[in-house]
Amino acid sequence: MNQQNTLIAAISKQLPQNLSLADALGDTLNISKDAAYRRIRGETLISFDEACELSKRFNISLNDVIVEQQDRIVFQRDTFITSLEDLKKLLLQNLETFTNINKATDKKVYYLAKDIPLFHPFGFPKLGAFRMYVWLKSVYHIEKIDDKNYSISDIPKEFIEIAARVNQEYERIPAVEFWNDTTIMGLLMQIEYYYEAGLFTNKSEALEVLEEFRLMIRRIYKNALNGHRTKEDGTPLKNATYEMYINEILIMDNHILSEVKGNLRYYLPYGGVNYLMSTDQKLCSDMKAYIDKQSSKSSLISQVSEKERNRFFIKMGRKIELLKEKVESTNPFF
């Protein structure tokens, strides 16, 4: 198969069912359908500029198409967060990614959760706002907006609404998540630190965040219990299966692998919540094999292993409850 055929085949794998290959090429390159078909059949060569446009539109690494070197990989990166506007861009990028994944019928996301997958808290407005507050203040050190110190209540409502839509799209995707006993500790420690440092507006705000933390864990428990995602009213979401594994040995790394129509994408975290993305076939295949091996060495607790599942969630619930008791019995707001 020549390079043009390889590119065409890679694009075809990315397309949602409602978009034909000819229409995709025509819309991207601003050419007629007949001209698109000539490129598909190989009668007209795709120019380098056209290949670049198609690569950008469909997130395809030209490294995979042109070069067969196993030691070089091309990554696409997010805008690094240096402002509120950058955080908004990140949220919108996440929304676009999950929306596009949901256009396909054959899809799945794998998440190695060193921390609670960042899309779960987005389903709870106060908890989601707290996550963004921590990112801006402590991860990226954006401590002032318009020359004033800000608090969790200053997270724009628009951001919370976009984050909620990200959560809704993520909840519709069949997911396989790997957790361990330390997965909740990052968020738990952040809440405790911000409370003791007086960075919440008041005690009630801290307790409200903890209550939504508890509700989030309860929702995840129900997903694991039933083996599928559900709406807020408990109605199952169509085809949104949920597999949850516990690994007592592996230290997770927040890596994500998506699989859409057999096409893999690997997301590598860097610098906080920013991600690098690659469609390199060898890298993605290696990661898929790695995840498959972890599945065999982990304990599946969704739908099965009732005792192990309950023990795991009881431990998480107790940790949240202990922090709640600490907040209720102390007062750093002198």
N, C-alpha and C positions, 0 to 999 in steps of 0.2 A: 504494500500500500504506500503510495507516494505521500508527500507532506500535505498536499492540498486535500487529499482524501482523508488523511488523519485529522486535519482541522475540521472538515465537514462532519466527520463522524463524532468528534468531540462536541461540536455544537449541537448535533442532533440529540445527544444524550442529555443536554441541559434543558431542552425545550419542554415547556408545559404542554399538556395534551391538546389545548385549544389553539396552539400556534404551529403552523406548518413551517418546515425548513425554508421553503422558498420565500414565504412572507417574512420570516426572521431575517434572512439575508437582504431582502429588498428594503425592509424598514431601516436596517442598520446602515446599509451602504447607499441608500437613496437611489436604488436602481429598479428597473421594471422586473416583473415576475419572470419574464422570458430571459432577461439577463441573469437573474438569479439561478434559473434552471441550467443555463449554460455553464455557470461556475460549479454547480452541483455535479453535473455530468463530466466536468473536466475539459469542456470544449473551450472555455475561457479561463485563463490563469488568474488566480486571485493575487492582486498586487500586494506588496509589502505593507503599504498604507492601509489597504483593506483588511489584511490579516491583523494588523494592530487594532483597528476599530472593532473587529469581531472578537479579538482577544479581550479587549476592555469590556465590551458589552456582555460577554458570556463568562467572564472570569476564567478564561482558559490560559494556561501557561504556554507561551510559545516555546519555552524550553522543552516541553513534552513533545511538541510538534516537530521542532527543527533539530534538536540536539539529543543524542542518545548517551550522554555522559551521566554516570550514576552518582557522581560526586558533586554535582552542581544543581541547586534547587532555586527556583524563583518563587518569592513570596509577595503577596499583596498586603499592604499594611493599612490600618485605620489611621485617621488623623489623630496625632498624639494630643492628649487633653492638656490644654494650657489655659482654658477659659470656659465659662458657662456655655458659650456657643459651640465649643468643641464637644462638650458632653451631650448637647442636643444632637449634634451630628452623629455621635456614636449610637445614641438611642434610635435615631432614624435608620441608621445602617443595620442595626439589629432587627428592626421592624421589617425592613425591606428583605433581608436575608430569610427570615422565617416566613414571610408572606410568599416569597418565591418558592420556598421548599413546599409549602402547603398547596401549591398549584399542581403538584405531582401526586399521583396515587401511590406510587412505590417510594417510600421515604422512611428514614429513621435517623435519629441523632444519638450518639454515644457521648457520655460526659463522665470524665474521671474527676470526681469532685473532691479536691483538696479542701475547698470551701463550699458552702451551700451554693449550688448553681445560681448564678446571679439573676436568672430570670424568674425564679420562684418568689423572692421578696417583692418583685414588681407587681404582683397581684394584690398587694396590701399597701394602701397609700402612705401610711405613716412609716411603715418599715421600709418601703421603697425609697421614700424621701430621706430616711436616715442613711441608707446605703449611699445615696448620692451625696449627702452632706459629708460623710466620711471621706469619700473619694476626693471631693473638692478641697476639703480642709486639710486632711492628714496625708492623703496619698499624693495629690498633685500640688498641695500647698497653695491653693487659691483661697487665701484666708479673708480677702476683702473684695466686695463687689461695690463698685461706685464709691470707693474709699470708706466703706463702713464694714465693720465686722458683721457677719451674718450668722443666722441660726438655721436649724432644721425647717423652721416655718417660712424661711425665705426661699426654699427650693421652689422654682416656678411651678404653678399649677399645670402648665402645659407639659412640663417634663414628666410629672406624675401621670398625666393622661396618656402620653406616648408610651411610658413604661408599662402601663396597664395593658395597652394594646400589644406590646411585645410579649407580655405574659400570656395573653389570650392566644396569640399565634403559636407560642411555644407549647402551650397546653394541648394544642390540636395535633402535634407531631408525635408519632410513636417514639418513645425514648427508652434508652438503657442507661441507667445511672449507677455509678460505683461510689459508695460511701464507706466511711469507717468512723470509729469513735471520735476522731478529731475534726470531722467535717464541719460540725456546728461551732467549733471553738473560736474561729476567727471572728464571726459576727457576735458571738456571746461576749468575747473579750472587748470588742469595740464598744458595745453598749455599756459594759461595766466601766471602761476607761472614761467614756464621755460623761457618764453619770458622776463619777468621782471627781472629774476635772471641772464639773459645773458647766459643761458645754450643752446640756439640755436647757431649755427655758425654765423648766421647773420639774418637780418630782412627778407630777401627773403625766407629763410628756414622756418621760422615761418609762413609766408603767404602761402607757398606751402602746409604745413601741414593743415592749415585752409581750403584751397581750396579742398583738398581731404576729409576733414571732411564734407564739404558742399556736395560734390559729393556722399559720402556714405549715407548721410541723404536723398538725392534725390533718390538714388537707393532703399532705404528702403521704401520711399514714394510710388514709383512705384509698389513695391511688395504689399504694403497695398492696393493701388488703384485697382490692378488687382486680388488680392487674391492668387497670386502664384509667385514663383521666376522666374526670367528671366535671360537669358544670357546677356552679355554686349551689344549685338546688339538688345536687346529687345525681342528675341525669347523665348517663355515660356519653362521652363525646365519641362520635363515630370513628372507628378504626384507630383511635388514639391509645394504643396499648402502652403500658408502663411496666418496665422491668427494673427492679432494684436489687443490687448486689451489695453485700458487705464483704470487704476484704480486710482482714486483720493484720496483714503483713505489709502490703503495698502502701507507700506514702504517695498519695495522689498529687496531681500537678495541674488540675483545672484544664486539661487538654480536651478538645472537642473534635469529634469526627462526624461529619454528616454523610449520609448515603442517599442519593436521589437517583432513581432509575439505574442503579448500579454504578453511578458516578460518585466518587469519593472526594471530599474536601476536608483538609486537616487545618484546625485552628490552634495556633500555638500562642500562649499568653506571653506578654512582655510588658514591663513597666506598668504594673497595676492591672487595670481591667482592659488594656489595649490588647489586640490580637493581631498576629500575622496569619495570613491564609495562603495555603498552597494547594494546587490541584496536581502536583507532581505524582504520577502514577505509582512509582516505586515507593516513595515515602508514604503515600496514603495506604498502599497495600501492606506495607510493613506495619503501620499503625493498626490496621484492621486485624492483622494476624496477632499483634500484641494484645489487643483488646479481647480477641477470641480466647487467647491463652489465659488472660486474667479471669474471664468468665468461668473457665474450668477450675480455677483455683480459688474462686470466691463462693460465698454462700448466697444463693438466690433466696430472697425473703418476700418477693411479691407473689401473692396467691398461695404460696407454700410456706413451710417452716413457721407455723404460727407462733410457737414458743420463742424462737430466735427473733422473729420480727417484733413481737411484743416487748421482749427484753430490751431490744435495741431502742425502740421508741420510748419506753419507760425511762431509760437512762437519759435520753435527750430531754424529755419532759421534766425530769427531776432537776437537771442542770438549769433549765429556764426558771423553774419554780424557786430554786435556791437563790438565784439572782434577784428574782422578784421580791423574795422575803428580805433580802439585804436592802433593796431600794426602799421598801416600806418601813424598815426599822431605822434608817439613817436619814440624814438631811445635810447635803453639802451646800445648800442654798442659804447661807447665813444672811 
